[in-house]
Amino acid sequence: MVALTIGMATYDDYDGVYFTIQALRLYQDLTNTEILVVDNFGCDETEKFVRSVPNARYLRATEVVGTAVRDLVFRHARGDAVLCVDSHILFPPGTIARLRDYYATHPETWDLLQGP
């Protein structure tokens, strides 16, 4: 099991998935982290891109309608913690490190963290 899953649900947003993943890879420490993309549109280009990224998984879920697809992010995550994001979000450098620090400082927390 990995420490953190960064999961995103997407529908017909190749550009958003691409830039979010690339920004994560460039500006965040992704040690012991998986990226999970759940796509309820079924874009072949998105799948091809995600499968080319180390420690990333793609799940096609065209049978799911609407925002219920986010539930699949949590169901299929392999991480001890899950960060669910939209497929067009760019985090400032160090955001994931701060999240890891929070969990290291509060290892038994059941807190749900949210917001900007």
Phi, psi and omega in degrees: 000145178265164181286323187219134168252126170257109185245143177223137173264138183220154174218108176055050182221061179305313183300316180297315178298314182301308185289325176296312180295316181295321177295320176301314182294326182279322193243002182232153172275112183256024176301133178057039182231140170248153173248130180236124178246122177251117189245112178262017169258317178091048182278119180297323180291321176298315179300314181300315180296309183300319181293342178275352184266127177301141178061029176239145178232150179239133177233117177275126184224057185291346179281347181267136182246137174077200186284356177298345179298335179298329177302325180293332175301313182289323180294325185258357179294143178255356184278156173294328176234153181233128173251112181260122183231159171284161187275026177218020185265135175240124181267143173298151179307138177089355182300314182293324177297320178294322177296316178299319178298320179300312181293327177293324180282332182233066188295337181259010186294146171247012182298143170257118181263141183205171173093180173276000000 
